[in-house]
Amino acid sequence: MLTESFDYDLPSELIAQEPVEPRDSSRLFVLHREEERFEHRHFYDLPDYLRPDDVLVVNKTRVIPARFYGHKVPTGGKVELLLLGKRGPRRWESLVRGRKVDVGQRLEIGEEDDTLRGTVEAITEAGGRLIHFDEPVEPYMERLGIIPLPPYIHKTPPDLERYQTVYSEAEGSVAAPTAGLHFTPQLIEEIREMGVEWLSVTLHIGLDTFQPVRSERVENHQIHTEYCRLDGETARCINRAKAEGRRVIAVGTTTVRVLESAAQDRDIGVATWDGPTDLYIYPGYRFRVVDALITNFHLPRSSLLMLVAAFVNLELIKEAYEEAVERRYRFYSFGDSMLML
């Protein structure tokens, strides 16, 4: 399958630069897969499409202040680091901007009385750097780090909590699970009071969120590994729901990847999972767990767009995106939402 099949035209003014208030006032594009029809609502209407016995699963990851600005030692050349994932107690995989940041290069971040230092140990297959820091990074994050916004957002919101879900708690992502940004505490309470079972998993979002698929053919793309976790109690709840024929609704493509990763060796349901996943979902994939999906509108040629095309079908997704553009939906992280039933 050709990667160019997942391209589409998007006017730049439809890329949302700031979130709407309140969170659940964003628009909701409802896609009915079997009937191949669309509805246009708002996110606060979501309960109209839920059943009392549904299971709603969210990704509770939290974005960390993973962007750092520093310099090379001894030259003083400027560098910018985006920490992608922890690979040991003091070792992090990072994207690095700067000239000639080679293996062995010493780096410093901060001021004289508050400095984090590290050494480049290796260059990764993806072109990043493996950096071994002299001290644990976490104590420096709040003081020296910055929450990394996607490159297509050019305006920093006054309150960076708007780039976190209201239920975020597990720190480790470099990008938000944006499908969950639309939920308010009040909406969550309303959903739970309906009898919907609310569950959470964890996937720490890394490099692939920002990376288009560059290979000519979809099948040749190598997806970046990300850490995820699904605990035993959550697995039991999901397996019970599947056995009883109840719907499992994933909030976000990251949640889909956790659920489907944990189901790879099972015909029905999931097993516990605590570790990396490189599951790559594109058209032709057979979903084992997810029955419905809430997600935002995704970048052209992205693995996320390929995942939603696999869940629906490519032609219907193209038609839906064309209608979303025509109706002036807001796209990407701070944009509107889609419910796929």
N, C-alpha and C positions, 0 to 999 in steps of 0.2 A: 504494500500500500504506500502511495507516494505522500510524503510530508506536505507537499503543496496543496493537497486536498483539504488540509485543515487551515487554510488561509482565508481571511475575509477582510473586507474594507470597513474601517471604523473611523469616523470623523474624530479628530483629536479633541474636539470640545465635549465629546461624550465620555471621556476619561475623567471620572470623578476625582476632584482635587480636595474635597473635604466631605466629611460625613454629614448626613442629615440629622436633624433633631426633631423629636426624640428618635432613638435608634430604630424602633419598629415602624416608623412612618415611611421607610423606604418602600419602593414599589416591589410587587411580587408577580413575576411572570409564571403562571401555572401551566405546565405542559402535561397533557394527558397522553401517555404513550400509545395505548391501544387504540384510542379513538382518533389520535393524531389531530388534536385540537388544542387551542390555547385559551386561557383566560387572563385577565389583567386586573390584579387586586393590589392590596398593600400588605406588608408583612404582618401587621396586627390582625389580618384576616386568617392567618395560618390555622388557628383552631378550627375553622370551618372545614378544613380538609383532613383533620385528625379524627381517629376513632378512640374510644376509651381504652381499648386493649392494645393500642400501638406501643411500640418501644422506640423512643427517640434517643439516639446516641450522639454525643458531642465530643469534641477534642478539647480537653482542658489545659492544653499547653499554654504557656505564657511567654511573650516576647521578652528577651533579655537585652540590656544595653550593649549590644555586640559590636558596635562600630567605634573604633579608636583612631585617634590621630597622633602620630609620633614622628620620630626621625631615626635615621641610620646613624650608627656610631662607627667611626669617628667623624664622618663627613658632614653630618647634619642634614642630609637630604631628606625631604619630607616623605612620609609614607602614610597610607590609610589602610587600616585592617578591618576586615569584617570576619568575625569569628563564626565559623560554620558549625562546629561541633567539637565536643571534648573527646580526646583520644587517649587520655590518661590523666593522672592527678594534676599535672601542670602542662600538659601537651594539648594543643588545639590545632585543628585544621582551619585554615584561614584563606580568604581572598586578600591579596595585597596589591595596592596601587602604589607605584613608585618605580623609579628607574633602577634596574640591575639589583634587585633584591635576591641575591644568590644564596646558596647553601653556605652556612657559616656566618652570615651577616648578623651582627648584633643590632638590636632595636631597643629604643627607649620611648616610653609613653608617659606623659605627665611633666611635672616640674621637679626641681631639685629635691624638694622636701617631700614629694609624693610621686615616686617614679616606679613604674612597672617595666622590667627589663626582660628580654628574651632573645633566643637565638634561632635562626632558621635552620631546621634540621634536614628538611627534604622538600622536593618539589613534587606535588601530587600528580596523578594521571590527568586530573581535570585542569591542571595549570595553577592550582593554589599552592599554599605553603604549609608545611607542618612546622609549628613553632613551639619550642620548649621554653616556657617562662621560668624565671628564677624563683618565683613565688606563685601560689594559687591566684588565679585571675579574679575569682568571684568578689573578694573584698574591694577590688578597685572598680568594679563595674558601675556602681551607683555614682561614684565620684568622677571617673574619667570616661566612662562609656556613654554612648548615645543610642537611643532606640533607632534601629535602621528602618527607614521607610522605603517602599519600592521605588525604583528609579523613575517611574512615570508620575509619581506624586511630587510636585514642585513647591508645595506649600505645607509647612509643618503646622499641624493643628495646635491651637493653644493648649489643649489638654491631651497629652499623649495616651491617657487612659482610653481614649476613643479608638486607639489602635490595639486595644486588648478587649477580649470578651469579658462580660460581667462575671463569668464563672471561671476565668483563668486562674490557675494555681501552680501548675508544674512548670517551673522555669526551664527554658532550654531552646526556644525557637528564635530564628532570625527574621521571621515573618509571622503575621497573625493568621490564624485559621478564619479567614474573612467571612465565611458563611455564617459564623456564629456572632458576628458583630451586630446583627439586627435584633438580637434578643435583649429584652429588658427584664429586670427582676419581676415586674408585674406580669409580663407575658409568660414567663416561666411558671409562675405561681398558677396562672389561669390554666396552662396546659396540664400541670400536675393535678390540679383539682378536677380536671376532666377524667382522670384515671389513667392518663398516659404515663408509662414508666420512663423515667429520665435516668439515663446511664451515661457514664463518661469513660473515655479511653485517653491515651496520650500518644501523640506523634510530634516530635520536635522537628519543625519545618526547616529545611536547609536550602541548598543551592538550587535545586530544580525549580523552585517557585519562580525564580527570575530568569531561568534559562530556556530559550526556545530550542526545539528539536532541530539540530543542524544537519543531521544525516538526510540523504535524499529519500531514503525509505524509512518508514516508521519503525519497522522491525529491527533496524540496525542501531537505534538509539540505545545508549547505556544510561539508565536512570541512576541518580545519585542515591546512595544508601542513607536512610534516616532511621533514628531510634524510635521505637514505639513500644507501648505497653498495654496489655489487656489483662486484668487480674482475674482470679478464679471466680469471685462472686459475680462479676460482670459476665463472664463466660457462661455461668450457670443460668443467669437470667435470660441471656440471648438464646441459649440452647432450648430453654423451656418455651420461649416465645415461638421459635421455629417449629418445635414439635407440636405446638398447639395451633399452628397456622396463622399466627399473628404477624403483623407487619413490623419489620425492622427498618426504621427510617434513619439514614445517616445524615448528619449535619456536616457537610463539607467533604471534599475529595480526600482530605487527609484521614478523616474517620473511615471512609470507604477502604482506604489502603490498609488501615489497622485491621478492620473486620475481615477483609478478604485475605490478608496475610495469615491471620489466625485460623483460617478455614481451609488452607491449601491441601491438607491431608485428610479432610473430612467431607462427606457428602452432605451432611446437614449440621449446621452449627459451627462453633468455634472452640479452640483450645486456648489455654492461657498463652500469653506471649510476652516476652521481656527481652528485647534485643533489636538488632537492626533488621530493616526490610529493604529490599530493592525491587519489590513487586511493581511491575510495569503493566498498566492496564490500557489496552487499546482495542479497537473493534475486532471482534472475534473472541474476546474473553468471555468466559461463562461465570456469571456472578453466582455465588453460593449463599450469601447472607443478605445482602442489601436488597430491599424491596422498593424503596423510594429514596429520593435524594434531594436535599436542599443545598444549593450552591450559588455562588456569584457567577458573573460572566467572565470568561477566561481569555487570556491573550491568544492571538493567532499562533499556530504551530507549537503550542505548548502541550506538554504531556497531560496537563489537567483538562484541556479541551478534548484530547483523545480519550480520556477516561469517560467524560460525559457522553461523547459520541458512542462509546462502547455500551453505555447504559441505555441509551435511547436508540439511535441509529444516525449515521452521519448526515443523511439527506434531511431528516427531520430537524436535527440540530442546526444545520445551515439555514433552514427555513425559519426556525425560531429566532436565530440571531439576526437574520434580515428584518424580521418583524420588530425585534427589540430596537434595532437601529432606527427603523422607520418611526417607531413610537417614542423615540428619544429616551430610552432607558439609559441609566448611568452605569458605566462599566468599571470593572476591576475592583480593587480592594475596598474602596469607600463607596462603591456603586450599589446597584439594586440586586435583588435576589431572584432565583428561579427555583421553583418546586417541581420536581419531576415525579409524577405518579404512575 
